[in-house]
Amino acid sequence: MNSGATSTKETLINELRNEQETIQKRLKELQSLIEQSRAEVRRLQQRSIDVNAQMKRIEESFDSVPRPEIREVYTKALDTRSRLLTTQSQMERFESDRANLEHFGQLVTKLLNMMEGVAVPNPIAAPPQDEPVQTNLSSDQIVQIVQSQEAERQRLARQMHDGPAQSLTNFILQAEICRRLFDRNPDRAGEELDNLKTAASTTFQRVRDFIFELRPMMLDDLGLTPTVRRYVDVFGEKSGIETRINIVGEERRRIEPHNEVMMFRSLQELLGYARDNAQATRIEVVLDISSNPVKATVSFTGRPIEEIEAQVEQNKNRMFGLATLRERLQLIGGDIEVTNLEGELNRVEITLPTDNA
């Protein structure tokens, strides 16, 4: 084996060992978080039992209990159930992260054992016919893919909890109130049903918005440009931020489906970045599909990007940063360029190569 191959092998082995240590540390952290979450779930379950006992006592003498006391108990019940749901969801996410990390750790260990026990093949010699085809992805790129997938799962879990899951918890309590009021106070039961109907309509719209953000069907049917245009318009209406979009090129042009998804997701995250991290008051999007590579520019007012990214570095796993987006884009040949202009104006440009002329 030549010295260059030996050096490459030793470097890769060292990287895998470092990755093993990182995984073990993270697994210990996750185990600690899981144990804390389990203890909190047990505490909240006991509290829920106590609150349910209070509600039962109120039900037995519903007509004589003052309305403020009823509201206080139901508010306490809502808070307990909401916190219990949140903690259980958090614990399940930790357990899912642990399972995925353990699986990834097994792959790393298997690869490390292979590297330590098998010599690096001669790069000139032809591989045996039954040898599996090697991928072009480096170990760092594989790690980036796994981390990106986990980050996306965590984002979706948070959205589900903060949106539909929370609303369903409220439905349960409102329905329970209505059931107990039907015989004692039909008029008030009718009012509660009206409130429940209004809440259901609002939640239905939130679910539709969630589905659109998760995977807009019009992206497959109509393409990138109409989907981005609609998303930007809806984003401006809901956020209250002055948001404009300008399309350059033929709007009906289609590019590869995976590139359309990547560009849409990138713009989606940049708009959220401008809203949540930069506290932008004005956003302008320019989507240029007239050439190759396809380009998108997002300009927004607010905090300077350098200041935001410094905060992201200090709060890893709790804030979305542009470095994560850059890694995903570079995996498919794209890139991102960040510019701080004079005043409070930031500019982020995405380039994405396409095979479609």
BAMIMI-759038 format. One record per residue: x, y, z of N, C-alpha, C in turn; residue in three letters. Coordinates in steps of 0.1 Angstrom, whole numbers, padded with zeros to 4 digits, always signed. Layout:
XYZXYZXYZALA...
END
This chain:
+0009-0012+0000+0000+0000+0000+0009+0012+0000MET+0006+0022-0009+0015+0034-0009+0012+0043+0002ASN+0021+0053+0005+0020+0061+0016+0007+0070+0016SER+0004+0074+0003-0008+0083+0002-0021+0076+0006GLY-0022+0063+0002-0034+0055+0005-0034+0053+0020ALA-0022+0050+0026-0022+0048+0041-0026+0061+0048THR-0021+0072+0044-0024+0085+0050-0039+0087+0049SER-0045+0085+0038-0059+0087+0036-0068+0078+0045THR-0063+0065+0046-0070+0056+0054-0070+0060+0069LYS-0058+0064+0074-0056+0068+0088-0065+0080+0091GLU-0065+0089+0081-0073+0102+0083-0088+0098+0085THR-0093+0089+0076-0107+0085+0076-0110+0078+0089LEU-0101+0069+0094-0103+0062+0106-0104+0072+0118ILE-0095+0082+0118-0095+0091+0129-0108+0099+0129ASN-0113+0103+0117-0126+0110+0116-0137+0102+0121GLU-0137+0089+0118-0148+0080+0122-0147+0078+0137LEU-0135+0077+0143-0134+0076+0158-0139+0089+0164ARG-0136+0100+0159-0141+0113+0165-0156+0113+0164ASN-0162+0108+0152-0176+0108+0151-0182+0099+0161GLU-0176+0087+0164-0181+0078+0174-0182+0085+0187GLN-0171+0092+0191-0171+0099+0204-0182+0110+0205GLU-0184+0117+0194-0195+0127+0193-0209+0121+0195THR-0210+0109+0188-0223+0102+0189-0226+0097+0203ILE-0215+0092+0210-0217+0087+0224-0221+0098+0233GLN-0214+0110+0231-0217+0121+0240-0232+0126+0238LYS-0236+0126+0225-0250+0131+0222-0260+0121+0228ARG-0256+0107+0227-0265+0097+0232-0267+0099+0247LEU-0256+0102+0254-0257+0104+0269-0266+0116+0272LYS-0264+0127+0264-0273+0139+0266-0287+0136+0264GLU-0290+0128+0253-0304+0124+0250-0310+0116+0261LEU-0302+0106+0266-0307+0098+0277-0311+0106+0289GLN-0302+0116+0292-0305+0124+0303-0318+0132+0301SER-0320+0137+0289-0332+0145+0285-0344+0136+0286LEU-0343+0124+0281-0354+0114+0281-0358+0111+0296ILE-0349+0109+0304-0352+0106+0319-0359+0118+0325GLU-0354+0130+0322-0360+0142+0328-0375+0143+0322GLN-0377+0141+0310-0390+0142+0304-0399+0131+0310SER-0394+0119+0312-0403+0109+0318-0407+0113+0332ARG-0398+0119+0340-0401+0123+0353-0412+0134+0353ALA-0411+0143+0343-0420+0154+0342-0434+0149+0337GLU-0434+0139+0328-0446+0133+0324-0454+0126+0336VAL-0446+0119+0344-0452+0113+0356-0458+0123+0365ARG-0451+0134+0367-0456+0145+0376-0469+0151+0370ARG-0469+0154+0357-0481+0160+0350-0492+0150+0350LEU-0490+0137+0349-0501+0127+0349-0507+0127+0363GLN-0499+0128+0373-0505+0129+0387-0513+0141+0389GLN-0508+0152+0383-0515+0165+0384-0528+0164+0377ARG-0528+0158+0365-0540+0156+0357-0551+0148+0365SER-0546+0138+0372-0556+0130+0380-0562+0139+0391ILE-0554+0147+0397-0559+0156+0408-0569+0166+0402ASP-0566+0172+0390-0575+0182+0384-0588+0175+0380VAL-0587+0163+0374-0599+0155+0370-0608+0153+0382ASN-0602+0150+0394-0610+0148+0406-0617+0161+0410ALA-0610+0173+0408-0617+0186+0411-0628+0188+0401GLN-0626+0184+0388-0637+0186+0378-0649+0177+0382MET-0646+0165+0387-0657+0156+0390-0665+0162+0402LYS-0658+0168+0411-0666+0174+0423-0674+0186+0418ARG-0669+0193+0408-0676+0204+0403-0689+0199+0395ILE-0687+0188+0388-0698+0183+0380-0709+0178+0389GLU-0706+0173+0401-0716+0168+0410-0725+0180+0416GLU-0719+0192+0416-0726+0203+0421-0724+0215+0412SER-0727+0212+0399-0723+0222+0389-0731+0235+0390PHE-0744+0234+0393-0752+0246+0394-0749+0255+0405ASP-0743+0250+0416-0740+0258+0428-0726+0264+0428SER-0717+0259+0419-0703+0263+0419-0702+0276+0412VAL-0696+0286+0417-0694+0299+0411-0687+0298+0397PRO-0691+0306+0388-0685+0305+0374-0670+0307+0374ARG-0665+0317+0382-0650+0319+0382-0643+0306+0387PRO-0649+0299+0396-0642+0287+0401-0642+0276+0390GLU-0653+0275+0383-0654+0266+0372-0643+0269+0361ILE-0643+0282+0358-0633+0286+0348-0619+0283+0352ARG-0616+0286+0365-0603+0283+0370-0599+0269+0369GLU-0608+0260+0373-0605+0245+0372-0603+0241+0358VAL-0612+0246+0349-0610+0242+0335-0598+0247+0329TYR-0594+0260+0333-0581+0265+0328-0569+0257+0333THR-0570+0253+0345-0559+0245+0351-0559+0231+0343LYS-0571+0226+0340-0571+0213+0333-0565+0215+0319ALA-0568+0226+0312-0563+0228+0299-0548+0230+0299LEU-0543+0237+0309-0529+0240+0311-0521+0226+0313ASP-0527+0218+0322-0521+0205+0325-0520+0196+0313THR-0532+0195+0306-0532+0186+0294-0523+0192+0283ARG-0522+0205+0282-0514+0210+0272-0499+0208+0275SER-0495+0210+0287-0481+0207+0291-0478+0192+0291ARG-0488+0184+0294-0485+0169+0293-0483+0165+0279LEU-0492+0171+0270-0490+0167+0256-0477+0172+0250LEU-0473+0184+0254-0460+0190+0250-0449+0181+0255THR-0449+0177+0268-0438+0170+0273-0437+0156+0267THR-0449+0149+0265-0449+0136+0259-0444+0137+0244GLN-0448+0148+0237-0443+0149+0223-0428+0152+0223SER-0423+0159+0233-0409+0162+0234-0401+0149+0237GLN-0407+0141+0247-0400+0128+0250-0400+0119+0238MET-0411+0118+0231-0411+0110+0219-0401+0114+0208GLU-0399+0128+0207-0389+0133+0198-0375+0129+0202ARG-0372+0130+0215-0359+0126+0221-0357+0111+0218PHE-0367+0103+0221-0365+0089+0219-0363+0085+0204GLU-0370+0093+0195-0368+0091+0181-0354+0095+0177SER-0349+0106+0182-0336+0111+0179-0325+0101+0184ASP-0328+0095+0196-0319+0085+0201-0318+0073+0192ARG-0330+0068+0188-0330+0056+0179-0323+0059+0166ALA-0325+0070+0160-0319+0074+0147-0304+0075+0149ASN-0300+0081+0161-0285+0083+0163-0279+0070+0166LEU-0285+0061+0173-0280+0047+0176-0278+0040+0163GLU-0288+0041+0154-0286+0034+0140-0275+0040+0133HIS-0273+0053+0133-0262+0060+0126-0249+0056+0132PHE-0249+0055+0146-0237+0051+0153-0233+0036+0149GLY-0242+0028+0147-0239+0014+0143-0233+0014+0129GLN-0238+0022+0120-0232+0023+0107-0218+0028+0107LEU-0216+0038+0116-0202+0044+0117-0193+0033+0123VAL-0197+0026+0133-0189+0015+0139-0186+0004+0129THR-0196+0000+0121-0194-0010+0111-0184-0005+0100LYS-0185+0007+0096-0175+0013+0087-0161+0013+0093LEU-0161+0017+0105-0148+0018+0112-0141+0004+0113LEU-0149-0006+0117-0144-0019+0117-0139-0024+0104ASN-0146-0021+0093-0141-0024+0080-0128-0017+0076MET-0127-0004+0080-0115+0003+0076-0103-0002+0084MET-0105-0006+0096-0094-0011+0105-0090-0025+0101GLU-0100-0033+0095-0097-0047+0092-0094-0050+0078GLY-0097-0041+0069-0096-0044+0055-0087-0033+0048VAL-0077-0037+0040-0068-0027+0034-0076-0020+0023ALA-0071-0007+0021-0077+0001+0011-0073-0005-0003VAL-0083-0007-0012-0080-0014-0024-0072-0004-0033PRO-0064-0011-0042-0056-0003-0052-0065+0005-0061ASN-0064+0018-0061-0073+0026-0069-0072+0023-0084PRO-0061+0017-0088-0059+0015-0103-0066+0002-0107ILE-0065-0008-0098-0071-0021-0101-0086-0021-0103ALA-0091-0029-0112-0106-0029-0114-0112-0036-0103ALA-0124-0031-0098-0130-0038-0087-0137-0051-0091PRO-0138-0060-0082-0145-0073-0085-0159-0071-0090PRO-0164-0080-0097-0177-0078-0103-0188-0078-0093GLN-0186-0085-0081-0197-0085-0071-0195-0074-0061ASP-0185-0065-0063-0183-0054-0053-0194-0044-0055GLU-0200-0039-0045-0211-0029-0046-0205-0016-0052PRO-0214-0009-0059-0210+0004-0065-0208+0014-0054VAL-0197+0021-0054-0194+0031-0044-0201+0045-0048GLN-0206+0051-0037-0212+0065-0040-0201+0075-0040THR-0205+0087-0045-0196+0098-0045-0197+0107-0033ASN-0205+0103-0023-0206+0111-0011-0195+0109-0001LEU-0190+0119+0004-0180+0118+0015-0187+0115+0028SER-0179+0111+0038-0185+0109+0051-0192+0122+0057SER-0185+0133+0054-0191+0146+0059-0204+0149+0053ASP-0205+0146+0040-0218+0148+0032-0229+0139+0038GLN-0225+0127+0041-0235+0118+0046-0241+0123+0060ILE-0231+0127+0068-0235+0133+0081-0244+0145+0079VAL-0241+0154+0069-0249+0165+0066-0263+0161+0062GLN-0265+0151+0054-0278+0146+0050-0286+0142+0061ILE-0280+0133+0070-0287+0128+0082-0291+0140+0091VAL-0282+0149+0093-0285+0160+0102-0296+0169+0096GLN-0296+0171+0083-0307+0179+0076-0320+0172+0078SER-0320+0159+0076-0333+0152+0077-0338+0153+0091GLN-0330+0151+0101-0334+0152+0115-0339+0166+0119GLU-0332+0176+0113-0336+0190+0116-0350+0193+0110ALA-0353+0187+0098-0366+0189+0092-0377+0181+0100GLU-0374+0169+0105-0383+0162+0113-0387+0170+0126ARG-0376+0176+0132-0379+0184+0144-0387+0196+0141GLN-0385+0202+0130-0393+0214+0126-0407+0210+0124ARG-0410+0199+0117-0424+0195+0115-0430+0191+0128LEU-0423+0184+0137-0429+0181+0150-0433+0193+0158ALA-0424+0203+0158-0428+0216+0165-0440+0222+0159ARG-0441+0222+0146-0452+0228+0139-0465+0221+0142GLN-0464+0207+0142-0476+0199+0146-0481+0202+0160MET-0471+0203+0169-0475+0206+0183-0481+0219+0185HIS-0474+0229+0179-0479+0243+0181-0492+0246+0174ASP-0495+0238+0164-0507+0241+0156-0518+0231+0159GLY-0520+0220+0150-0531+0211+0151-0532+0204+0165PRO-0521+0200+0170-0521+0192+0183-0527+0201+0194ALA-0523+0214+0195-0528+0223+0205-0543+0225+0203GLN-0547+0227+0191-0561+0230+0188-0569+0218+0192SER-0565+0206+0189-0572+0194+0193-0574+0192+0208LEU-0564+0197+0215-0565+0196+0230-0576+0206+0234THR-0577+0217+0228-0588+0227+0231-0601+0221+0227ASN-0602+0214+0216-0615+0208+0212-0620+0198+0222PHE-0611+0190+0228-0615+0180+0238-0621+0187+0250ILE-0615+0198+0254-0620+0205+0266-0634+0211+0263LEU-0635+0218+0252-0647+0225+0248-0658+0215+0247GLN-0655+0203+0240-0666+0193+0239-0670+0188+0252ALA-0661+0186+0261-0664+0181+0275-0673+0191+0282GLU-0670+0204+0280-0679+0215+0287-0693+0214+0281ILE-0694+0213+0268-0707+0212+0261-0715+0200+0266CYS-0708+0188+0268-0715+0176+0272-0721+0178+0286ARG-0714+0185+0295-0718+0187+0308-0729+0198+0310ARG-0730+0206+0299-0739+0217+0300-0753+0214+0294LEU-0754+0204+0285-0766+0201+0277-0778+0200+0286PHE-0777+0193+0297-0789+0191+0306-0791+0202+0315ASP-0781+0209+0320-0782+0219+0330-0784+0233+0324ARG-0778+0236+0313-0779+0250+0308-0778+0249+0293ASN-0789+0246+0286-0789+0244+0271-0784+0257+0264PRO-0788+0268+0269-0784+0281+0262-0769+0283+0262ASP-0763+0280+0273-0749+0282+0274-0742+0271+0266ARG-0748+0259+0266-0742+0248+0258-0742+0252+0243ALA-0753+0259+0239-0753+0264+0225-0742+0274+0222GLY-0740+0282+0231-0729+0292+0230-0715+0285+0228GLU-0713+0275+0237-0701+0268+0236-0699+0260+0223GLU-0711+0255+0218-0710+0248+0205-0706+0258+0194LEU-0712+0270+0194-0708+0280+0184-0693+0283+0185ASP-0688+0284+0198-0674+0287+0199-0665+0275+0194ASN-0671+0263+0196-0664+0251+0191-0664+0251+0176LEU-0675+0255+0170-0675+0255+0155-0665+0265+0149LYS-0665+0277+0156-0655+0287+0151-0641+0282+0152THR-0638+0276+0164-0624+0270+0166-0621+0260+0156ALA-0631+0251+0152-0629+0241+0142-0626+0246+0129ALA-0633+0257+0125-0630+0264+0112-0616+0269+0111SER-0612+0276+0122-0599+0282+0123-0588+0271+0122THR-0590+0260+0129-0581+0249+0129-0580+0242+0116THR-0591+0241+0109-0591+0235+0096-0583+0243+0086PHE-0584+0257+0087-0575+0265+0079-0561+0264+0082GLN-0558+0262+0095-0544+0260+0099-0538+0247+0094ARG-0547+0237+0094-0542+0224+0089-0539+0225+0074VAL-0548+0232+0067-0546+0234+0052-0533+0242+0050ARG-0530+0252+0058-0518+0259+0057-0506+0250+0060ASP-0507+0242+0070-0497+0233+0074-0494+0223+0062PHE-0504+0218+0056-0502+0209+0045-0495+0216+0033ILE-0499+0228+0031-0493+0236+0020-0478+0238+0022PHE-0475+0241+0035-0461+0243+0038-0453+0230+0038GLU-0460+0219+0042-0453+0206+0042-0450+0201+0028LEU-0460+0202+0019-0458+0198+0005-0469+0204-0003ARG-0467+0216-0009-0478+0222-0017-0480+0214-0030PRO-0493+0209-0032-0496+0201-0043-0494+0209-0056MET-0496+0222-0056-0494+0229-0068-0480+0230-0073MET-0470+0226-0064-0456+0226-0069-0455+0215-0079LEU-0461+0204-0077-0461+0193-0087-0469+0196-0099ASP-0481+0202-0097-0490+0204-0108-0486+0216-0117ASP-0483+0227-0110-0481+0240-0118-0467+0244-0119LEU-0458+0239-0110-0444+0243-0110-0440+0253-0100GLY-0427+0257-0101-0421+0265-0091-0426+0279-0090LEU-0427+0286-0101-0431+0300-0101-0444+0303-0095THR-0455+0296-0099-0468+0299-0093-0469+0296-0078PRO-0462+0285-0074-0461+0281-0060-0454+0292-0052THR-0443+0296-0057-0435+0306-0049-0443+0319-0048VAL-0449+0323-0060-0457+0336-0060-0468+0335-0049ARG-0476+0324-0049-0487+0323-0039-0481+0323-0025ARG-0470+0315-0023-0465+0315-0009-0460+0328-0004TYR-0454+0336-0013-0449+0349-0009-0461+0358-0006VAL-0472+0358-0014-0483+0366-0011-0490+0362+0002ASP-0492+0349+0005-0498+0345+0017-0489+0348+0029VAL-0476+0347+0027-0466+0350+0038-0468+0365+0042PHE-0469+0374+0032-0470+0388+0035-0483+0391+0042GLY-0494+0385+0038-0507+0387+0045-0506+0382+0059GLU-0501+0371+0062-0501+0365+0075-0491+0371+0085LYS-0479+0375+0079-0469+0381+0088-0471+0396+0090SER-0478+0402+0081-0479+0417+0082-0467+0424+0077GLY-0458+0417+0071-0445+0423+0066-0448+0427+0051ILE-0443+0438+0047-0444+0443+0033-0435+0434+0025GLU-0442+0425+0017-0435+0415+0009-0438+0416-0006THR-0428+0416-0014-0430+0417-0029-0422+0406-0036ARG-0427+0402-0047-0420+0392-0055-0419+0397-0070ILE-0408+0394-0076-0406+0397-0090-0400+0385-0097ASN-0407+0381-0108-0403+0369-0116-0396+0374-0128ILE-0384+0368-0131-0376+0371-0143-0376+0358-0152VAL-0380+0359-0164-0380+0348-0173-0394+0342-0175GLY-0395+0331-0182-0408+0325-0186-0413+0318-0174GLU-0425+0322-0169-0431+0317-0157-0435+0302-0158GLU-0437+0297-0170-0442+0284-0172-0430+0274-0173ARG-0418+0279-0172-0406+0270-0173-0406+0261-0162ARG-0403+0248-0164-0402+0238-0154-0387+0233-0153ARG-0382+0230-0141-0369+0224-0139-0371+0211-0132ILE-0360+0204-0129-0361+0191-0123-0369+0192-0110GLU-0378+0182-0108-0386+0182-0096-0379+0184-0083PRO-0367+0177-0081-0360+0179-0069-0354+0193-0067HIS-0350+0199-0079-0346+0213-0078-0357+0223-0075ASN-0369+0220-0080-0380+0229-0077-0383+0228-0062GLU-0382+0216-0056-0385+0214-0042-0374+0222-0034VAL-0361+0220-0038-0350+0226-0031-0351+0241-0031MET-0355+0247-0043-0356+0262-0044-0368+0267-0036MET-0379+0259-0036-0390+0264-0028-0387+0263-0013PHE-0381+0252-0009-0378+0251+0006-0368+0262+0010ARG-0358+0265+0001-0348+0275+0004-0355+0288+0006SER-0364+0292-0003-0371+0305-0002-0380+0305+0010LEU-0386+0294+0013-0395+0292+0025-0387+0295+0038GLN-0375+0289+0039-0367+0291+0051-0361+0305+0051GLU-0358+0311+0040-0352+0324+0040-0363+0335+0045LEU-0375+0333+0040-0386+0342+0045-0388+0341+0060LEU-0388+0328+0065-0389+0326+0079-0377+0332+0087GLY-0365+0331+0081-0353+0336+0087-0354+0351+0088TYR-0359+0358+0077-0361+0373+0077-0371+0377+0088ALA-0382+0369+0089-0392+0373+0098-0388+0370+0113ARG-0383+0358+0116-0380+0354+0129-0367+0359+0135ASP-0357+0358+0127-0343+0362+0131-0340+0376+0129ASN-0344+0382+0118-0340+0396+0114-0350+0406+0119ALA-0362+0401+0122-0374+0410+0125-0376+0420+0114GLN-0376+0415+0102-0377+0423+0090-0390+0430+0089ALA-0390+0442+0083-0402+0450+0081-0405+0451+0066THR-0396+0447+0058-0398+0447+0043-0390+0436+0037ARG-0396+0428+0028-0389+0417+0021-0392+0418+0006ILE-0382+0416-0002-0383+0415-0017-0377+0403-0022GLU-0384+0395-0030-0380+0383-0036-0379+0384-0051VAL-0367+0381-0056-0366+0381-0071-0362+0366-0075VAL-0371+0360-0083-0368+0347-0088-0365+0347-0103LEU-0353+0344-0106-0348+0345-0120-0346+0331-0126ASP-0356+0327-0135-0355+0314-0141-0352+0315-0156ILE-0346+0326-0159-0344+0328-0174-0331+0321-0179SER-0323+0316-0170-0310+0310-0174-0306+0299-0165SER-0294+0294-0167-0288+0283-0159-0275+0288-0153ASN-0273+0289-0140-0282+0283-0130-0294+0292-0127PRO-0305+0286-0121-0316+0294-0117-0312+0301-0104VAL-0317+0314-0103-0312+0322-0092-0325+0328-0084LYS-0323+0329-0071-0333+0336-0063-0326+0345-0053ALA-0331+0358-0052-0325+0367-0043-0336+0372-0034THR-0332+0372-0021-0341+0376-0010-0334+0388-0003VAL-0340+0400-0004-0335+0412+0002-0345+0416+0013SER-0339+0419+0025-0348+0422+0036-0341+0432+0046PHE-0350+0440+0052-0345+0449+0062-0344+0442+0075THR-0338+0448+0085-0337+0443+0099-0323+0441+0104GLY-0321+0432+0113-0308+0430+0119-0298+0425+0109ARG-0285+0429+0110-0275+0424+0101-0273+0409+0102PRO-0270+0403+0091-0269+0388+0090-0257+0384+0099ILE-0246+0391+0099-0235+0387+0107-0239+0386+0122GLU-0247+0396+0127-0251+0395+0141-0260+0383+0143GLU-0269+0380+0134-0278+0369+0135-0270+0356+0136ILE-0261+0354+0126-0253+0342+0125-0244+0339+0138GLU-0239+0350+0144-0232+0349+0156-0241+0344+0167ALA-0253+0348+0167-0263+0343+0177-0266+0329+0174GLN-0268+0325+0162-0271+0311+0158-0260+0302+0163VAL-0247+0306+0161-0236+0298+0165-0236+0295+0180GLU-0241+0305+0188-0242+0303+0203-0254+0295+0207GLN-0264+0294+0198-0277+0287+0201-0279+0276+0191ASN-0269+0267+0189-0271+0256+0180-0282+0247+0184LYS-0289+0242+0173-0300+0233+0175-0313+0240+0180ASN-0312+0253+0182-0324+0261+0186-0328+0272+0176ARG-0318+0275+0167-0321+0285+0157-0316+0280+0143MET-0324+0283+0133-0320+0280+0119-0310+0290+0114PHE-0298+0285+0109-0288+0294+0104-0286+0292+0089GLY-0280+0301+0082-0277+0300+0068-0267+0290+0065LEU-0258+0286+0074-0248+0276+0072-0255+0262+0068ALA-0266+0259+0075-0273+0247+0073-0279+0247+0059THR-0285+0258+0054-0290+0259+0041-0279+0258+0031LEU-0268+0264+0033-0256+0263+0024-0252+0249+0022ARG-0251+0241+0033-0247+0227+0032-0256+0219+0023GLU-0269+0221+0025-0279+0214+0017-0278+0217+0002ARG-0276+0230-0001-0275+0235-0015-0263+0229-0021LEU-0252+0229-0014-0239+0225-0020-0239+0210-0023GLN-0247+0202-0016-0248+0188-0019-0253+0185-0033LEU-0261+0194-0039-0266+0192-0052-0260+0203-0062ILE-0249+0208-0058-0242+0217-0067-0246+0232-0066GLY-0255+0235-0057-0259+0249-0056-0250+0257-0046GLY-0254+0269-0043-0246+0277-0034-0255+0289-0029ASP-0249+0296-0019-0256+0307-0014-0246+0318-0011ILE-0250+0331-0014-0241+0342-0012-0248+0353-0004GLU-0241+0357+0007-0247+0367+0016-0240+0380+0015VAL-0248+0391+0015-0243+0404+0014-0250+0413+0024THR-0243+0421+0031-0249+0432+0040-0247+0445+0033ASN-0258+0451+0028-0257+0464+0021-0257+0475+0032LEU-0256+0487+0027-0256+0499+0036-0270+0500+0043GLU-0269+0505+0055-0281+0506+0063-0285+0493+0069GLY-0297+0490+0069-0302+0477+0075-0307+0467+0065GLU-0301+0468+0053-0306+0459+0042-0297+0447+0040LEU-0302+0435+0041-0295+0423+0038-0299+0417+0025ASN-0290+0409+0019-0293+0403+0006-0287+0389+0006ARG-0295+0379+0003-0291+0365+0002-0295+0360-0012VAL-0285+0355-0019-0287+0350-0033-0284+0335-0033GLU-0294+0328-0039-0293+0313-0041-0291+0310-0055ILE-0281+0302-0058-0279+0297-0072-0281+0282-0072THR-0288+0277-0082-0291+0262-0083-0290+0258-0098LEU-0280+0250-0101-0278+0245-0115-0289+0236-0119PRO-0293+0236-0132-0303+0227-0137-0299+0221-0150THR-0304+0209-0153-0301+0203-0166-0311+0206-0176ASP-0322+0212-0172-0333+0216-0182-0329+0229-0188ASN-0328+0229-0201-0324+0242-0208-0336+0251-0208ALA
END
